[in-house]
Amino acid sequence: MNILIVDGNEKEASDRYIEIGMDTQYEVYSKVINSLSNNKFNITTVHPAFKNQYLPHGVSLDDFDGIVWTGSLLNIYDMSPSIVSQIELAKTLFKMKNKIFGSCWGLHVLVTAAGGKIRKNPNGLEAVIAKKININEAGNVHNMYKGKKKIFDAFCWHYDDTETLPQDAVILSSNHMSAVQSLYFNKNNSNIWAVQYHPEFDPIWIGGLMKQREAILLNHKAYESKSAFDEDKDFFLNFEDPKYKNKIKEFDDLVNVKSHTLELANWIEELKN
């Protein structure tokens, strides 16, 4: 089975992760998919944000069974060439028979390409943890959330959210920060699942992101104090340490691999059907 990972970032953004010893967002996705599929998938990554000829020689968009779209530092409403090229790629993929999964920026690209609208979130930055995401009635019967707790926390980082849905799109979950935490829709021949949060992120990676963006988080008051920030950051970076036994219970949705990657695992099961 062939999987295409669409990297949403420009090269400079990915280089920043590499410089501090972190995986890029597309590497995070590749590792999660390999883990969930027991390395049974052939994965190809493309970078339409900074490469005009992004497909490897001899590879066609028709070659893939599933598409995943990563997060990004971009804002869809800026409509720069690196953004427009991704929207056009999404429109092309919609014309094929694809099963597509998008996280955060991936949702923004897919919603925009299908005729919806993304805005700067009037509720501000939602970062590190999207709290108390509530699965609605449509979500309860959708395969994305098969086996998921009705109310859960998830890793996140986004300034933007969905203002207008694509035609026939269905919201699956919400919380106090975003009315659209997940949705699904069909467009032409493709089936799209998308989430505003990041089921692909893991605690250690998010801890590294917190180190990289400490000033942003404190300036936006995502944490009430430096000590509260340090407490979560240190936990995520060292969550397997026995001294954090009690905190693991508090953050079970985030540190339990099976729980926080379940949406992706369910999507992979869909690919087999």
PASEBA-1860 file (N, C-alpha, C; in nm, 3 decimals):
! residues 273
1> MNILIVDG> 0.085/-0.119/0.000/0.000/0.000/0.000/0.089/0.124/0.000 ~ 0.056/0.220/-0.082/0.138/0.341/-0.098/0.072/0.461/-0.033 ~ 0.148/0.532/0.050/0.099/0.650/0.121/0.180/0.771/0.077 ~ 0.110/0.879/0.048/0.175/1.006/0.015/0.163/1.100/0.134 ~ 0.276/1.149/0.183/0.277/1.253/0.286/0.303/1.386/0.217 ~ 0.210/1.480/0.232/0.228/1.614/0.179/0.279/1.703/0.293 ~ 0.404/1.748/0.281/0.464/1.836/0.381/0.412/1.977/0.359 ~ 0.348/2.032/0.460/0.288/2.165/0.446/0.384/2.280/0.467
9> NEKEASDR> 0.505/2.253/0.518/0.596/2.360/0.556/0.687/2.404/0.443 ~ 0.728/2.529/0.450/0.838/2.576/0.368/0.969/2.523/0.427 ~ 1.075/2.524/0.347/1.200/2.461/0.387/1.257/2.525/0.514 ~ 1.246/2.656/0.526/1.304/2.725/0.641/1.241/2.678/0.772 ~ 1.113/2.651/0.770/1.044/2.604/0.891/1.095/2.467/0.933 ~ 1.109/2.378/0.835/1.160/2.244/0.866/1.304/2.250/0.914 ~ 1.382/2.338/0.855/1.523/2.351/0.896/1.535/2.393/1.042 ~ 1.440/2.472/1.091/1.444/2.514/1.232/1.429/2.395/1.326
17> YIEIGMDT> 1.343/2.300/1.289/1.330/2.179/1.370/1.461/2.100/1.368 ~ 1.517/2.084/1.251/1.639/2.005/1.235/1.754/2.066/1.315 ~ 1.765/2.199/1.314/1.875/2.268/1.382/1.878/2.243/1.532 ~ 1.762/2.218/1.592/1.759/2.193/1.737/1.740/2.044/1.768 ~ 1.761/1.961/1.667/1.759/1.816/1.689/1.622/1.753/1.694 ~ 1.520/1.822/1.641/1.384/1.766/1.637/1.355/1.706/1.501 ~ 1.263/1.611/1.497/1.211/1.564/1.369/1.128/1.674/1.305 ~ 1.128/1.679/1.172/1.036/1.766/1.101/0.894/1.712/1.114
25> QYEVYSKV> 0.796/1.792/1.075/0.658/1.744/1.086/0.631/1.627/0.992 ~ 0.696/1.626/0.876/0.674/1.512/0.786/0.744/1.387/0.837 ~ 0.856/1.402/0.907/0.922/1.286/0.967/0.839/1.229/1.082 ~ 0.777/1.317/1.160/0.686/1.273/1.267/0.574/1.188/1.209 ~ 0.515/1.236/1.100/0.406/1.163/1.036/0.452/1.029/0.981 ~ 0.568/1.028/0.918/0.620/0.904/0.861/0.642/0.799/0.969 ~ 0.697/0.840/1.083/0.724/0.746/1.192/0.594/0.691/1.251 ~ 0.494/0.776/1.266/0.366/0.732/1.322/0.300/0.631/1.228
33> INSLSNNK> 0.297/0.662/1.100/0.233/0.572/1.004/0.306/0.439/0.997 ~ 0.439/0.445/0.997/0.516/0.320/0.998/0.486/0.238/1.123 ~ 0.474/0.305/1.236/0.446/0.236/1.362/0.307/0.172/1.359 ~ 0.208/0.246/1.314/0.071/0.197/1.314/0.047/0.088/1.210 ~ 0.129/0.087/1.106/0.112/-0.012/0.998/0.215/-0.124/1.004 ~ 0.298/-0.125/1.111/0.405/-0.224/1.123/0.497/-0.222/1.000 ~ 0.525/-0.098/0.953/0.616/-0.076/0.841/0.573/-0.147/0.713 ~ 0.443/-0.163/0.696/0.393/-0.234/0.578/0.364/-0.140/0.461
41> FNITTVHP> 0.371/-0.008/0.483/0.336/0.087/0.378/0.461/0.143/0.310 ~ 0.448/0.173/0.184/0.551/0.246/0.111/0.516/0.394/0.118 ~ 0.603/0.472/0.180/0.574/0.613/0.206/0.660/0.702/0.117 ~ 0.595/0.796/0.051/0.662/0.898/-0.029/0.624/1.035/0.027 ~ 0.723/1.122/0.048/0.697/1.257/0.098/0.726/1.359/-0.012 ~ 0.635/1.454/-0.028/0.655/1.562/-0.125/0.648/1.697/-0.056 ~ 0.710/1.798/-0.118/0.723/1.930/-0.056/0.675/2.040/-0.152 ~ 0.545/2.047/-0.176/0.494/2.145/-0.273/0.509/2.289/-0.228
49> AFKNQYLP> 0.538/2.313/-0.099/0.554/2.450/-0.051/0.682/2.515/-0.103 ~ 0.780/2.434/-0.143/0.904/2.496/-0.190/0.967/2.425/-0.311 ~ 0.897/2.329/-0.367/0.947/2.263/-0.488/0.840/2.266/-0.596 ~ 0.876/2.316/-0.713/0.782/2.317/-0.824/0.760/2.177/-0.879 ~ 0.869/2.104/-0.897/0.862/1.965/-0.944/0.881/1.875/-0.822 ~ 0.774/1.853/-0.748/0.788/1.787/-0.618/0.771/1.635/-0.624 ~ 0.714/1.583/-0.730/0.700/1.437/-0.740/0.831/1.373/-0.786 ~ 0.874/1.265/-0.722/0.994/1.195/-0.769/0.976/1.145/-0.912
57> HGVSLDDF> 1.087/1.131/-0.981/1.082/1.084/-1.120/1.014/0.947/-1.128 ~ 0.920/0.935/-1.220/0.851/0.808/-1.240/0.734/0.784/-1.148 ~ 0.704/0.882/-1.059/0.594/0.867/-0.963/0.477/0.954/-1.008 ~ 0.356/0.899/-0.999/0.235/0.970/-1.036/0.144/0.984/-0.914 ~ 0.061/1.087/-0.913/-0.036/1.103/-0.805/-0.138/0.990/-0.803 ~ -0.149/0.917/-0.913/-0.240/0.802/-0.919/-0.185/0.679/-0.846 ~ -0.061/0.687/-0.800/0.006/0.569/-0.744/-0.028/0.544/-0.597 ~ -0.107/0.632/-0.535/-0.121/0.626/-0.389/-0.260/0.580/-0.344
65> DGIVWTGS> -0.258/0.505/-0.233/-0.382/0.456/-0.173/-0.437/0.553/-0.069 ~ -0.349/0.632/-0.011/-0.390/0.727/0.092/-0.298/0.848/0.092 ~ -0.353/0.963/0.137/-0.279/1.088/0.143/-0.290/1.142/0.285 ~ -0.179/1.187/0.343/-0.185/1.262/0.469/-0.121/1.398/0.448 ~ -0.176/1.498/0.514/-0.129/1.637/0.499/-0.085/1.687/0.636 ~ 0.039/1.732/0.646/0.096/1.769/0.775/0.051/1.908/0.821 ~ 0.096/1.943/0.940/0.082/2.080/0.989/0.180/2.173/0.918 ~ 0.175/2.301/0.953/0.261/2.401/0.889/0.259/2.529/0.969
73> LLNIYDMS> 0.360/2.613/0.948/0.363/2.746/1.008/0.289/2.849/0.923 ~ 0.240/2.808/0.808/0.174/2.900/0.717/0.031/2.933/0.762 ~ -0.020/3.044/0.712/-0.160/3.083/0.735/-0.229/3.090/0.599 ~ -0.334/3.014/0.582/-0.393/2.990/0.450/-0.439/3.120/0.383 ~ -0.487/3.218/0.461/-0.541/3.341/0.404/-0.433/3.434/0.349 ~ -0.304/3.403/0.372/-0.196/3.482/0.314/-0.183/3.458/0.163 ~ -0.224/3.342/0.118/-0.228/3.308/-0.025/-0.096/3.335/-0.098 ~ 0.014/3.302/-0.035/0.144/3.310/-0.101/0.156/3.197/-0.202
81> PSIVSQIE> 0.255/3.203/-0.294/0.271/3.095/-0.392/0.285/2.956/-0.328 ~ 0.351/2.946/-0.214/0.368/2.816/-0.149/0.236/2.763/-0.094 ~ 0.142/2.853/-0.067/0.009/2.813/-0.020/-0.080/2.777/-0.138 ~ -0.079/2.860/-0.241/-0.162/2.836/-0.358/-0.127/2.703/-0.423 ~ 0.001/2.669/-0.427/0.043/2.542/-0.489/-0.015/2.423/-0.413 ~ -0.028/2.435/-0.281/-0.086/2.326/-0.203/-0.237/2.315/-0.224 ~ -0.303/2.430/-0.235/-0.447/2.428/-0.261/-0.474/2.364/-0.397 ~ -0.392/2.397/-0.495/-0.410/2.339/-0.629/-0.383/2.189/-0.628
89> LAKTLFKM> -0.284/2.146/-0.549/-0.257/2.002/-0.536/-0.378/1.932/-0.475 ~ -0.437/1.991/-0.372/-0.556/1.931/-0.309/-0.670/1.918/-0.409 ~ -0.692/2.021/-0.490/-0.799/2.016/-0.590/-0.774/1.904/-0.692 ~ -0.648/1.886/-0.728/-0.612/1.777/-0.821/-0.638/1.641/-0.757 ~ -0.601/1.627/-0.630/-0.621/1.500/-0.560/-0.769/1.468/-0.542 ~ -0.852/1.569/-0.524/-0.995/1.547/-0.509/-1.055/1.477/-0.631 ~ -0.996/1.501/-0.748/-1.049/1.444/-0.872/-1.021/1.294/-0.884 ~ -0.929/1.247/-0.801/-0.895/1.105/-0.801/-0.971/1.036/-0.687
97> KNKIFGSC> -0.966/0.905/-0.686/-1.034/0.831/-0.579/-0.935/0.816/-0.464 ~ -0.938/0.912/-0.372/-0.841/0.916/-0.263/-0.909/0.914/-0.127 ~ -0.837/0.861/-0.030/-0.873/0.876/0.111/-0.765/0.965/0.171 ~ -0.809/1.081/0.224/-0.716/1.184/0.266/-0.736/1.215/0.414 ~ -0.624/1.230/0.486/-0.629/1.270/0.628/-0.543/1.395/0.644 ~ -0.601/1.498/0.705/-0.527/1.622/0.727/-0.526/1.663/0.872 ~ -0.410/1.711/0.921/-0.398/1.762/1.057/-0.373/1.913/1.052 ~ -0.454/1.990/1.121/-0.433/2.132/1.142/-0.420/2.207/1.009
105> WGLHVLVT> -0.298/2.239/0.967/-0.278/2.302/0.836/-0.339/2.215/0.725 ~ -0.326/2.085/0.739/-0.387/1.996/0.640/-0.536/2.020/0.630 ~ -0.602/2.036/0.745/-0.745/2.069/0.743/-0.768/2.201/0.671 ~ -0.683/2.300/0.697/-0.702/2.432/0.637/-0.691/2.426/0.485 ~ -0.593/2.352/0.435/-0.576/2.339/0.290/-0.696/2.266/0.229 ~ -0.734/2.155/0.289/-0.840/2.072/0.234/-0.975/2.144/0.237 ~ -1.004/2.213/0.347/-1.129/2.289/0.357/-1.132/2.400/0.253 ~ -1.021/2.472/0.239/-1.015/2.583/0.143/-1.030/2.532/0.000
113> AAGGKIRK> -0.959/2.424/-0.032/-0.965/2.369/-0.168/-1.105/2.320/-0.203 ~ -1.182/2.282/-0.101/-1.318/2.231/-0.123/-1.423/2.340/-0.117 ~ -1.381/2.466/-0.100/-1.477/2.576/-0.103/-1.513/2.636/0.031 ~ -1.452/2.587/0.140/-1.475/2.644/0.272/-1.383/2.762/0.298 ~ -1.390/2.819/0.418/-1.309/2.936/0.451/-1.246/2.921/0.589 ~ -1.117/2.953/0.596/-1.041/2.953/0.722/-1.015/3.097/0.763 ~ -1.022/3.123/0.892/-1.000/3.259/0.944/-0.900/3.254/1.059 ~ -0.854/3.371/1.100/-0.778/3.381/1.225/-0.878/3.357/1.338
121> NPNGLEAV> -0.845/3.265/1.426/-0.939/3.226/1.532/-0.965/3.343/1.627 ~ -1.090/3.389/1.638/-1.120/3.500/1.730/-1.093/3.466/1.876 ~ -1.082/3.338/1.906/-1.051/3.297/2.043/-0.901/3.293/2.071 ~ -0.820/3.323/1.969/-0.676/3.331/1.990/-0.604/3.199/1.969 ~ -0.479/3.196/2.012/-0.393/3.079/1.996/-0.441/2.964/2.084 ~ -0.455/2.846/2.023/-0.478/2.724/2.099/-0.351/2.641/2.084 ~ -0.279/2.625/2.194/-0.145/2.566/2.183/-0.117/2.465/2.293 ~ -0.038/2.368/2.257/0.009/2.255/2.337/-0.103/2.154/2.360
129> IAKKININ> -0.209/2.194/2.431/-0.318/2.099/2.459/-0.453/2.160/2.419 ~ -0.523/2.093/2.328/-0.663/2.126/2.301/-0.745/2.049/2.403 ~ -0.808/2.121/2.493/-0.872/2.058/2.609/-1.021/2.033/2.587 ~ -1.062/1.917/2.640/-1.203/1.878/2.643/-1.270/1.889/2.506 ~ -1.208/1.823/2.408/-1.271/1.809/2.277/-1.388/1.713/2.293 ~ -1.505/1.758/2.248/-1.628/1.681/2.268/-1.675/1.624/2.135 ~ -1.682/1.492/2.126/-1.732/1.425/2.006/-1.884/1.436/2.004 ~ -1.938/1.487/1.893/-2.083/1.504/1.884/-2.152/1.377/1.833
137> EAGNVHNM> -2.283/1.384/1.808/-2.358/1.265/1.767/-2.307/1.209/1.634 ~ -2.273/1.298/1.540/-2.218/1.252/1.412/-2.084/1.184/1.433 ~ -2.004/1.240/1.523/-1.874/1.181/1.551/-1.883/1.046/1.620 ~ -1.986/1.030/1.704/-2.003/0.904/1.776/-2.023/0.785/1.683 ~ -2.076/0.810/1.564/-2.103/0.699/1.471/-2.006/0.699/1.352 ~ -1.909/0.791/1.355/-1.812/0.797/1.246/-1.691/0.712/1.280 ~ -1.634/0.646/1.181/-1.522/0.555/1.206/-1.396/0.626/1.253 ~ -1.384/0.758/1.231/-1.268/0.828/1.283/-1.253/0.809/1.433
145> YKGKKKIF> -1.368/0.805/1.503/-1.365/0.801/1.648/-1.404/0.666/1.707 ~ -1.394/0.563/1.628/-1.422/0.429/1.678/-1.328/0.396/1.794 ~ -1.384/0.373/1.913/-1.305/0.340/2.030/-1.252/0.458/2.108 ~ -1.285/0.581/2.066/-1.234/0.703/2.131/-1.325/0.745/2.246 ~ -1.265/0.802/2.351/-1.344/0.861/2.458/-1.427/0.977/2.403 ~ -1.546/0.996/2.455/-1.635/1.101/2.405/-1.577/1.240/2.428 ~ -1.508/1.259/2.538/-1.441/1.387/2.567/-1.293/1.358/2.592 ~ -1.206/1.428/2.521/-1.063/1.397/2.528/-0.979/1.523/2.507
153> DAFCWHYD> -0.851/1.514/2.544/-0.753/1.618/2.517/-0.662/1.572/2.404 ~ -0.603/1.669/2.331/-0.514/1.635/2.220/-0.406/1.742/2.209 ~ -0.291/1.704/2.154/-0.187/1.802/2.128/-0.231/1.894/2.015 ~ -0.190/2.021/2.022/-0.232/2.115/1.919/-0.136/2.234/1.913 ~ -0.149/2.309/1.803/-0.086/2.441/1.792/-0.148/2.509/1.670 ~ -0.235/2.605/1.692/-0.293/2.675/1.577/-0.348/2.812/1.618 ~ -0.332/2.906/1.526/-0.388/3.041/1.539/-0.521/3.054/1.465 ~ -0.549/2.960/1.375/-0.661/2.973/1.282/-0.763/2.862/1.304
161> DTETLPQD> -0.885/2.884/1.252/-0.985/2.778/1.257/-1.083/2.795/1.142 ~ -1.180/2.706/1.134/-1.275/2.703/1.022/-1.389/2.801/1.047 ~ -1.410/2.889/0.950/-1.523/2.982/0.956/-1.642/2.930/0.877 ~ -1.617/2.879/0.757/-1.723/2.828/0.671/-1.688/2.688/0.623 ~ -1.782/2.596/0.633/-1.758/2.458/0.594/-1.771/2.440/0.443 ~ -1.698/2.343/0.387/-1.726/2.303/0.248/-1.867/2.244/0.239 ~ -1.921/2.241/0.120/-2.055/2.185/0.100/-2.061/2.041/0.150 ~ -2.163/2.011/0.228/-2.191/1.876/0.279/-2.090/1.827/0.383
169> AVILSSNH> -2.000/1.914/0.428/-1.908/1.873/0.534/-1.983/1.858/0.666 ~ -1.937/1.765/0.748/-2.002/1.735/0.876/-1.901/1.751/0.989 ~ -1.935/1.835/1.086/-1.849/1.852/1.204/-1.863/1.729/1.293 ~ -1.749/1.679/1.343/-1.748/1.560/1.427/-1.717/1.591/1.573 ~ -1.645/1.701/1.599/-1.611/1.734/1.738/-1.581/1.883/1.750 ~ -1.591/1.933/1.874/-1.571/2.075/1.903/-1.516/2.089/2.045 ~ -1.466/2.210/2.075/-1.439/2.246/2.214/-1.457/2.398/2.228 ~ -1.421/2.452/2.343/-1.448/2.594/2.369/-1.365/2.686/2.283
177> MSAVQSLY> -1.257/2.636/2.222/-1.171/2.719/2.138/-1.208/2.714/1.991 ~ -1.259/2.601/1.946/-1.293/2.587/1.804/-1.419/2.503/1.788 ~ -1.516/2.557/1.715/-1.638/2.481/1.687/-1.610/2.364/1.596 ~ -1.501/2.372/1.520/-1.463/2.263/1.429/-1.328/2.207/1.472 ~ -1.330/2.105/1.555/-1.207/2.035/1.591/-1.183/1.916/1.499 ~ -1.287/1.873/1.431/-1.271/1.768/1.330/-1.393/1.768/1.240 ~ -1.376/1.715/1.119/-1.485/1.708/1.024/-1.454/1.604/0.919 ~ -1.556/1.570/0.842/-1.533/1.487/0.724/-1.622/1.536/0.612
185> FNKNNSNI> -1.578/1.509/0.489/-1.660/1.541/0.372/-1.609/1.462/0.253 ~ -1.694/1.451/0.154/-1.656/1.393/0.026/-1.647/1.505/-0.076 ~ -1.545/1.499/-0.160/-1.530/1.597/-0.267/-1.494/1.523/-0.395 ~ -1.580/1.534/-0.494/-1.561/1.459/-0.619/-1.547/1.311/-0.585 ~ -1.431/1.252/-0.612/-1.412/1.109/-0.588/-1.339/1.078/-0.457 ~ -1.308/1.183/-0.380/-1.226/1.163/-0.260/-1.306/1.174/-0.132 ~ -1.257/1.103/-0.030/-1.313/1.105/0.105/-1.210/1.169/0.197 ~ -1.252/1.271/0.271/-1.158/1.349/0.352/-1.195/1.342/0.499
193> WAVQYHPE> -1.097/1.307/0.582/-1.106/1.321/0.726/-1.004/1.428/0.766 ~ -1.042/1.521/0.853/-0.947/1.624/0.894/-0.972/1.664/1.039 ~ -0.863/1.694/1.108/-0.870/1.734/1.249/-0.793/1.864/1.268 ~ -0.838/1.946/1.361/-0.770/2.072/1.390/-0.649/2.051/1.480 ~ -0.646/1.940/1.549/-0.537/1.909/1.642/-0.437/1.815/1.575 ~ -0.347/1.756/1.654/-0.238/1.677/1.597/-0.228/1.538/1.662 ~ -0.299/1.438/1.612/-0.284/1.303/1.667/-0.148/1.242/1.639 ~ -0.073/1.300/1.546/0.059/1.247/1.511/0.169/1.291/1.608
201> FDPIWIGG> 0.147/1.400/1.681/0.249/1.448/1.775/0.261/1.353/1.894 ~ 0.381/1.343/1.951/0.402/1.264/2.072/0.454/1.356/2.183 ~ 0.455/1.310/2.309/0.492/1.398/2.419/0.633/1.458/2.406 ~ 0.730/1.377/2.366/0.867/1.428/2.358/0.878/1.534/2.248 ~ 0.811/1.511/2.135/0.818/1.610/2.028/0.752/1.741/2.071 ~ 0.638/1.731/2.137/0.569/1.853/2.181/0.651/1.925/2.288 ~ 0.724/1.849/2.371/0.813/1.912/2.468/0.923/1.991/2.399 ~ 0.976/1.937/2.290/1.076/2.008/2.211/1.019/2.134/2.149
209> LMKQREAI> 0.894/2.125/2.102/0.828/2.242/2.044/0.809/2.350/2.149 ~ 0.776/2.309/2.271/0.761/2.406/2.379/0.892/2.478/2.408 ~ 1.002/2.406/2.405/1.133/2.469/2.425/1.159/2.571/2.315 ~ 1.126/2.535/2.192/1.149/2.623/2.078/1.063/2.749/2.084 ~ 0.942/2.738/2.138/0.845/2.847/2.131/0.801/2.897/2.268 ~ 0.891/2.889/2.365/0.858/2.930/2.502/0.807/3.074/2.507 ~ 0.877/3.165/2.443/0.839/3.307/2.450/0.699/3.329/2.393 ~ 0.668/3.260/2.283/0.535/3.274/2.222/0.427/3.228/2.319
217> LLNHKAYE> 0.449/3.112/2.379/0.348/3.057/2.470/0.325/3.149/2.591 ~ 0.431/3.204/2.645/0.417/3.290/2.762/0.358/3.425/2.723 ~ 0.398/3.479/2.608/0.343/3.607/2.563/0.193/3.598/2.534 ~ 0.150/3.483/2.481/0.008/3.463/2.450/-0.069/3.410/2.570 ~ 0.000/3.396/2.682/-0.062/3.350/2.807/-0.129/3.213/2.793 ~ -0.065/3.127/2.710/-0.110/2.989/2.701/-0.085/2.918/2.834 ~ 0.011/2.970/2.910/0.036/2.923/3.046/0.030/3.042/3.140 ~ -0.026/3.019/3.258/-0.045/3.130/3.351/0.085/3.176/3.414
225> SKSAFDED> 0.189/3.090/3.410/0.317/3.127/3.470/0.429/3.046/3.407 ~ 0.551/3.095/3.426/0.669/3.024/3.377/0.681/2.889/3.446 ~ 0.648/2.881/3.572/0.659/2.754/3.644/0.560/2.651/3.591 ~ 0.438/2.695/3.556/0.338/2.603/3.499/0.385/2.553/3.363 ~ 0.443/2.643/3.285/0.499/2.605/3.155/0.609/2.500/3.174 ~ 0.703/2.528/3.264/0.816/2.437/3.287/0.770/2.301/3.336 ~ 0.665/2.301/3.417/0.615/2.175/3.471/0.566/2.084/3.358 ~ 0.487/2.138/3.266/0.437/2.057/3.155/0.549/2.020/3.059
233> KDFFLNFE> 0.635/2.117/3.026/0.745/2.090/2.933/0.833/1.978/2.985 ~ 0.873/1.986/3.112/0.961/1.884/3.170/0.892/1.749/3.174 ~ 0.762/1.749/3.201/0.688/1.623/3.201/0.688/1.559/3.063 ~ 0.652/1.636/2.960/0.644/1.579/2.825/0.780/1.526/2.778 ~ 0.887/1.595/2.814/1.021/1.552/2.771/1.068/1.428/2.847 ~ 1.010/1.404/2.966/1.058/1.294/3.052/0.944/1.210/3.107 ~ 0.835/1.197/3.030/0.713/1.139/3.085/0.728/0.994/3.129 ~ 0.830/0.925/3.078/0.848/0.785/3.116/0.920/0.770/3.250
241> DPKYKNKI> 0.969/0.879/3.305/1.035/0.876/3.435/0.932/0.838/3.543 ~ 0.963/0.739/3.628/0.867/0.695/3.731/0.818/0.807/3.823 ~ 0.896/0.912/3.837/0.853/1.020/3.928/0.727/1.092/3.878 ~ 0.693/1.071/3.749/0.576/1.136/3.692/0.453/1.044/3.690 ~ 0.454/0.943/3.773/0.347/0.844/3.773/0.210/0.908/3.788 ~ 0.195/1.001/3.880/0.065/1.064/3.903/0.026/1.156/3.788 ~ 0.123/1.223/3.728/0.093/1.314/3.618/0.054/1.237/3.492 ~ 0.107/1.116/3.477/0.069/1.032/3.363/-0.081/1.005/3.364
249> KEFDDLVN> -0.138/0.983/3.483/-0.282/0.961/3.493/-0.359/1.084/3.446 ~ -0.308/1.202/3.481/-0.373/1.327/3.444/-0.372/1.347/3.292 ~ -0.262/1.305/3.227/-0.245/1.328/3.084/-0.251/1.199/3.003 ~ -0.334/1.107/3.047/-0.340/0.977/2.980/-0.377/0.989/2.832 ~ -0.466/1.083/2.797/-0.505/1.101/2.657/-0.386/1.133/2.568 ~ -0.283/1.195/2.627/-0.171/1.246/2.550/-0.050/1.153/2.550 ~ -0.030/1.080/2.656/0.090/0.995/2.666/0.061/0.850/2.629 ~ -0.064/0.812/2.627/-0.102/0.677/2.584/-0.103/0.674/2.432
257> VKSHTLEL> -0.006/0.605/2.373/0.012/0.607/2.228/-0.114/0.561/2.156 ~ -0.173/0.454/2.203/-0.292/0.401/2.137/-0.406/0.501/2.138 ~ -0.417/0.576/2.247/-0.525/0.673/2.260/-0.504/0.793/2.170 ~ -0.384/0.853/2.175/-0.368/0.980/2.104/-0.346/0.964/1.954 ~ -0.318/0.842/1.907/-0.304/0.819/1.763/-0.425/0.746/1.704 ~ -0.531/0.730/1.782/-0.641/0.643/1.740/-0.707/0.689/1.610 ~ -0.720/0.820/1.591/-0.783/0.870/1.468/-0.704/0.823/1.345 ~ -0.572/0.827/1.354/-0.489/0.782/1.242/-0.497/0.631/1.226
265> ANWIEELK> -0.499/0.559/1.336/-0.511/0.414/1.328/-0.643/0.375/1.262 ~ -0.750/0.446/1.296/-0.880/0.418/1.234/-0.880/0.453/1.086 ~ -0.810/0.560/1.050/-0.800/0.597/0.908/-0.722/0.490/0.829 ~ -0.617/0.438/0.888/-0.540/0.332/0.824/-0.627/0.208/0.802 ~ -0.713/0.178/0.897/-0.807/0.066/0.878/-0.900/0.093/0.761 ~ -0.941/0.220/0.744/-1.028/0.256/0.631/-0.959/0.229/0.497 ~ -0.828/0.248/0.494/-0.755/0.228/0.369/-0.763/0.084/0.322 ~ -0.780/-0.006/0.416/-0.782/-0.149/0.381/-0.917/-0.192/0.324
273> N> -1.017/-0.106/0.338/-1.152/-0.143/0.291/-1.174/-0.101/0.144
END
